[in-house]
Amino acid sequence: MRRSVQTRGFALAVAAGLALASCRATNEPSVRTVVHDDGTRELVIRPLATGETGLVVRAGKIVTCDAADTLLAPGVLVVRNGKIEALGETCDVPDGFTVLEFPDATLAPGLVDLHTHIHSGSFGDINDMVLPVNPEFRTSPTIVPGNRLIRRGLSGGVTTLFGIPGSGTSMSGFGVLYKSKLDSTYEEAVMADPGGLKVAQDSNPQREAGDFGVGRGALSWILQNVNDRAKAAVRDGQVEPGLANLAKVHTKELPILIHTAGSDGITNTARMWRVTNDTRSTLSHGCFDAWKTSKAVIDIGMTVNNGPRTIEWVSSREGRVIGISAEYLKNGAKNLSMNTDSPVVAQEELALQSAMSSRYGADDYTMLRALTIHPAIAFGIDDRVGSLEPGKDADLVVWSGWPLDPRSRVELAVIDGGIEYDRTRDGQIF
């Protein structure tokens, strides 16, 4: 499947260096495209300077998930110093670059999961159950980079995760956006701390101790009350340490992910976080029979992150298994994304969430975007991850076949230009 080679020696390096000397002297781009007489577009790459690192991946197919839905078959991707530098049909590689050959495989962006709980390395969840809202709570002290569950997720192609608190309280606290780097420090793995707010709007946080949070109406009042306090602090220019991060939600500096499950809750969630409060919000779960009221949510402008349940069958009155994502897409959902709620669904099975959604009626390619660029757009990290484009982080996955084919396996996972998982080296984990 794969061939790894070093490029062809000193003579080629000298020739390439002479050919590009004027390019470097005039500060032209590191990569130029030459169109040959037969129409083939060849990348001409600047040699590595002292201290630079470079990687070139050739694949039978490259699915970029960019705005133009660019597909290269075959294709080549160039990485310099951890960033994607160029993509094209072919290239002649200067000395020093590591070259990886996958002539029969598919290269795609690393997968992004916005609803995960595996950051501590255990199957336990992180909650502070004393108060019904915890805007000052954060998961950052519990992050264990490269733990065994993250490692398994990486073997399934997951390179970016939002590690969040549980749903024990209505405002659970702030999560961390991090990458699946295995042998790294906290600082090397984390993209953003805090990365966003986690809210649980219904079901799980309904309190049973007889206090004011016993029903959904009371939970909504509690949530709006703390939101009003944070907005007042913003309006009056006050700094309240316990509300500092929540204030950033209301100035749209930070996004928010809201746990809401069925049809009886999702419309209220959309109204609270898109109408009453103008926020960068994404509704997470939206499962069971939520698809029945999804048009109202979509019309309000709410982004949806579906999972871990991707089908409705127990409570369906339609006489068939309902593909939930397909129903959202029929109703006009934009930037629909998928989640595992790991470890509810194993992190390494994120691609299967989209595969099952495709099986039950959703467009196959749209469901690949639901694992890559859509969640990145929803959380405002699409300038770094989610698609294969020059200037973005070199987070990429090589699959033995189409990424949503359950028979496909991950051959290679690269994060920030470094090889984090190699099936031939590490063995097939998933």
C-alpha positions in Angstrom: 0.0 0.0 0.0 2.7 2.5 1.0 6.2 3.3 -0.2 8.4 5.7 1.7 11.4 7.2 -0.1 13.9 9.9 0.4 14.4 12.1 -2.8 17.0 11.5 -5.3 20.2 12.9 -4.1 22.6 15.7 -4.4 22.4 16.2 -8.1 18.7 16.8 -8.0 19.1 19.1 -5.1 21.7 21.2 -6.9 19.6 21.4 -10.1 16.4 22.4 -8.2 18.4 24.9 -6.1 19.8 26.6 -9.3 16.4 26.6 -11.0 14.8 28.4 -8.0 17.6 30.7 -7.0 16.0 33.7 -8.6 12.7 32.7 -7.0 14.1 32.9 -3.5 16.0 36.1 -4.2 12.8 37.9 -5.2 10.7 36.4 -2.4 8.4 34.6 -4.7 6.2 31.8 -3.3 7.8 28.6 -2.1 5.8 26.7 -4.6 5.1 27.5 -8.3 2.8 25.7 -10.7 4.1 24.8 -14.2 1.5 23.8 -16.8 3.0 21.4 -19.4 1.9 21.1 -23.0 -0.3 18.1 -22.2 -2.2 20.1 -19.6 -0.5 18.5 -16.6 0.0 20.9 -13.7 3.3 20.3 -11.9 4.3 21.8 -8.6 7.8 23.2 -8.4 8.9 23.2 -4.8 11.5 25.4 -3.1 14.2 23.3 -1.4 14.1 23.2 2.4 16.1 25.9 4.1 18.2 25.1 7.2 16.0 24.1 10.1 12.9 23.5 8.0 11.0 20.3 7.8 9.1 18.9 4.8 6.7 16.1 3.9 5.2 15.2 0.6 2.2 12.8 0.4 1.2 11.3 -2.9 -2.1 9.5 -3.0 -4.5 7.9 -5.5 -7.1 10.4 -4.5 -7.1 13.6 -2.4 -10.5 14.8 -1.1 -9.8 18.4 0.2 -13.3 19.3 1.6 -12.6 22.9 0.6 -15.3 25.4 -0.6 -14.8 24.3 -4.2 -15.0 20.6 -3.4 -11.6 20.1 -5.0 -10.8 16.5 -5.8 -7.4 15.4 -7.1 -7.0 11.9 -8.6 -4.1 11.2 -8.3 -2.8 14.1 -6.3 0.1 15.3 -4.2 0.2 17.4 -1.0 3.2 19.3 0.2 3.8 20.2 3.9 6.5 22.6 5.1 7.1 23.3 8.8 3.8 21.7 9.9 1.6 23.7 7.5 0.0 22.6 4.2 2.0 24.5 1.5 0.4 23.3 -1.7 -1.7 20.6 -3.5 -1.5 19.6 -7.1 -1.5 16.7 -9.6 2.3 16.0 -9.6 5.6 17.4 -8.4 9.3 16.9 -8.5 10.5 16.9 -4.9 13.8 18.5 -3.8 16.2 16.7 -1.5 15.3 16.6 2.2 11.6 16.1 2.0 10.2 12.9 3.3 8.0 11.4 0.6 5.1 9.0 1.3 3.5 7.1 -1.5 -0.1 5.8 -1.3 -1.1 5.1 -4.9 -4.3 3.2 -4.0 -5.4 5.2 -1.0 -7.5 8.3 -0.3 -6.1 11.3 1.5 -8.6 13.4 3.5 -8.6 16.0 6.2 -8.4 14.9 9.8 -11.8 14.3 11.5 -13.2 16.8 14.0 -15.5 15.8 16.9 -17.1 18.6 18.9 -18.7 16.5 21.6 -16.3 14.3 23.5 -15.5 13.2 27.1 -12.4 11.1 26.8 -9.8 13.8 27.6 -9.0 12.3 31.1 -8.4 8.8 29.7 -11.2 7.2 31.7 -14.9 6.4 31.1 -15.9 8.7 33.9 -17.3 12.2 33.3 -16.4 15.6 34.7 -19.2 17.4 36.6 -19.6 19.9 39.5 -23.0 18.9 40.9 -23.2 21.4 43.8 -24.8 24.3 41.8 -27.1 24.1 38.8 -24.9 26.5 36.7 -21.1 26.5 36.6 -19.9 29.2 34.2 -16.5 29.3 36.0 -15.9 25.5 35.6 -13.3 24.2 33.1 -12.1 20.8 32.0 -8.5 22.0 31.4 -7.1 20.4 34.6 -8.4 17.0 33.5 -6.8 16.9 30.0 -4.3 14.0 29.6 -2.8 14.3 26.1 -2.3 11.1 24.2 -4.2 8.9 26.6 -5.3 5.5 25.5 -8.8 6.6 24.4 -7.3 9.5 22.4 -4.9 7.0 20.8 -7.7 4.8 19.7 -9.6 7.7 18.3 -6.6 8.7 16.3 -6.5 5.3 14.8 -10.0 6.0 13.5 -8.9 9.3 11.9 -9.9 11.8 14.6 -7.3 14.6 14.9 -9.3 17.4 16.7 -11.6 17.2 19.7 -13.6 19.4 21.9 -13.2 17.9 25.4 -16.2 19.1 27.5 -17.8 18.6 31.0 -20.7 16.2 31.5 -24.4 17.1 31.5 -25.0 17.0 35.2 -25.8 20.7 35.4 -27.5 23.1 33.1 -24.4 25.2 32.4 -21.7 22.5 32.7 -18.6 24.7 32.1 -15.9 25.4 29.5 -14.2 22.8 27.4 -10.9 22.6 25.7 -10.2 22.3 21.9 -7.2 20.0 21.5 -5.5 17.7 19.0 -4.9 13.9 19.2 -1.1 14.3 19.6 0.3 11.3 21.5 3.6 12.2 22.9 3.1 15.9 23.6 2.8 18.4 26.4 -0.5 20.1 27.2 0.6 23.3 25.4 1.5 21.3 22.3 -1.8 19.5 22.1 -4.2 22.3 23.0 -5.6 24.6 20.3 -7.8 26.8 22.6 -8.4 26.9 26.4 -11.1 27.7 26.9 -12.4 26.4 23.5 -16.1 27.0 24.2 -19.0 26.6 26.6 -21.0 23.4 27.2 -24.6 23.7 28.2 -27.1 20.9 29.0 -30.6 22.3 28.2 -32.8 19.3 29.0 -33.1 15.8 30.4 -29.8 15.0 32.2 -29.6 18.2 34.4 -33.1 18.1 35.8 -32.5 18.1 39.5 -34.2 15.7 41.8 -33.4 17.2 45.2 -36.6 19.3 45.3 -34.8 22.6 44.5 -35.7 25.2 41.9 -34.1 23.2 39.1 -36.5 20.3 39.2 -38.3 21.0 35.9 -37.4 22.4 32.5 -39.1 25.7 33.0 -37.0 26.3 36.1 -33.8 25.2 34.3 -34.5 27.7 31.5 -35.0 30.5 34.1 -31.7 29.6 35.8 -29.9 29.7 32.4 -31.3 33.0 31.3 -30.7 34.5 34.7 -26.9 33.8 34.5 -26.9 34.9 30.9 -28.5 38.2 31.9 -25.9 38.7 34.5 -23.1 38.1 32.1 -24.6 40.5 29.5 -25.0 43.2 32.1 -21.4 42.8 33.0 -20.5 43.3 29.3 -22.8 46.3 29.0 -21.6 48.0 32.2 -17.9 47.3 31.5 -17.6 45.2 34.7 -15.3 42.3 35.3 -16.7 39.4 37.3 -14.2 36.5 37.5 -16.9 33.8 37.6 -18.6 35.2 34.6 -15.6 36.3 32.6 -15.7 33.4 30.1 -19.5 33.5 29.8 -19.2 37.2 28.9 -17.0 36.1 26.0 -19.8 33.9 24.8 -22.0 37.0 24.6 -19.4 39.0 22.7 -19.0 36.0 20.4 -15.4 35.5 21.2 -16.2 31.9 22.3 -18.7 29.4 20.8 -21.2 27.3 22.7 -22.4 23.7 22.4 -25.8 22.9 23.8 -26.9 19.4 24.8 -30.6 19.0 23.8 -32.1 15.8 22.7 -35.8 15.4 21.6 -38.5 17.4 19.7 -39.8 18.8 23.0 -36.6 20.8 23.7 -34.7 21.8 20.6 -36.9 24.7 19.5 -36.6 26.3 23.0 -32.8 25.8 22.8 -32.7 27.5 19.4 -34.8 30.5 20.6 -32.7 31.0 23.8 -29.3 30.9 22.2 -30.0 32.4 18.8 -32.9 34.9 19.5 -33.0 35.9 23.1 -29.2 35.6 23.2 -27.3 36.2 20.0 -24.5 33.7 20.3 -22.2 31.4 18.1 -24.2 28.4 19.2 -24.5 24.8 18.0 -27.2 22.4 19.1 -25.7 19.0 20.0 -27.6 15.7 19.9 -30.9 16.6 18.3 -31.7 13.0 18.2 -34.7 10.7 19.0 -37.7 12.5 17.3 -36.0 15.9 17.2 -36.0 15.8 13.4 -39.8 16.4 13.5 -39.3 20.0 14.8 -35.9 20.6 13.1 -37.2 22.9 10.5 -38.1 25.5 13.1 -34.5 25.2 14.6 -32.9 25.5 11.1 -35.0 28.5 10.2 -33.8 30.3 13.3 -30.3 29.7 12.1 -29.1 27.1 14.6 -26.2 24.8 13.6 -26.8 21.1 14.5 -24.2 18.5 15.7 -26.0 15.2 15.5 -25.2 12.1 17.6 -24.5 9.8 19.3 -27.9 8.4 18.1 -28.0 8.7 14.3 -31.3 6.8 13.7 -34.8 6.7 15.2 -36.5 3.4 15.3 -37.9 2.6 18.8 -40.2 5.6 18.9 -40.8 6.0 15.2 -44.4 6.1 14.0 -43.4 6.2 10.3 -43.1 2.4 10.0 -39.4 2.7 9.0 -36.0 3.4 10.4 -35.4 7.2 10.3 -32.0 8.5 9.4 -31.9 11.6 11.6 -29.2 13.5 9.6 -31.0 12.9 6.4 -34.1 14.6 7.8 -32.0 17.6 9.0 -30.5 17.9 5.5 -34.0 17.7 3.9 -35.1 20.6 6.1 -32.1 22.7 4.9 -29.5 22.2 7.7 -26.3 24.1 7.0 -22.9 22.9 8.3 -24.4 19.8 9.9 -21.8 17.9 11.9 -21.6 14.6 13.7 -20.4 13.5 17.1 -19.8 10.4 19.1 -20.4 11.8 22.6 -17.4 9.5 23.3 -17.2 7.2 25.1 -20.9 6.7 24.6 -19.9 5.8 21.1 -16.2 4.8 20.8 -14.1 7.7 19.6 -12.6 5.7 16.8 -16.1 5.1 15.4 -16.7 8.7 14.4 -16.5 7.9 10.7 -19.1 5.2 11.2 -21.6 7.9 12.5 -21.5 9.5 9.1 -21.4 6.1 7.3 -24.7 5.1 9.1 -26.2 8.4 8.3 -25.4 7.9 4.6 -26.8 4.4 4.8 -30.1 5.9 6.0 -30.5 8.6 3.3 -27.9 11.4 3.8 -25.6 12.4 1.0 -22.3 10.5 1.3 -20.0 13.4 0.5 -22.0 15.8 2.7 -21.5 13.4 5.6 -17.7 13.5 5.1 -17.9 17.3 5.3 -19.9 16.7 8.5 -16.8 15.2 10.0 -14.3 17.8 8.7 -15.1 21.3 7.5 -18.6 21.7 9.0 -17.6 21.3 12.7 -14.6 23.5 12.0 -16.8 26.2 10.6 -19.3 25.9 13.5 -16.6 26.5 16.1 -14.6 29.1 14.2 -11.5 27.0 13.7 -11.8 26.5 9.9 -8.9 28.8 9.4 -6.7 26.0 10.8 -8.4 22.6 10.4 -11.3 20.9 8.5 -10.0 21.0 4.9 -6.8 20.5 3.0 -5.8 24.0 1.9 -2.5 25.9 1.7 -1.8 27.7 5.0 -3.8 25.4 7.2 -2.4 23.0 9.8 -1.2 19.8 8.2 -3.8 17.5 9.9 -4.5 14.7 7.4 -5.5 11.1 7.2 -4.7 8.4 4.7 -7.5 5.8 4.3 -7.2 2.5 2.5 -10.5 3.4 0.7 -13.3 5.9 0.9 -13.3 7.3 4.5 -17.0 6.4 5.0 -16.7 2.8 3.8 -16.7 0.7 6.9 -14.2 -1.6 5.3 -11.6 1.2 5.0 -8.9 1.5 7.6 -6.6 4.4 8.5 -3.1 3.9 7.1 -1.6 7.1 8.4 -2.6 10.1 10.6 -0.5 13.3 10.5 -1.0 16.2 12.9 0.8 19.5 12.4 3.0 17.8 9.8 4.2 15.0 12.2 3.3 11.4 11.8 1.3 10.4 14.9 -0.1 7.1 13.7 1.3 4.7 11.1 -0.5 1.4 10.7 2.6 -0.3 9.4 4.7 0.9 12.3 2.1 0.9 15.2 -0.1 -2.0 14.1 -3.8 -1.8 13.3 -5.5 -0.5 16.4 -9.0 -0.1 14.8 
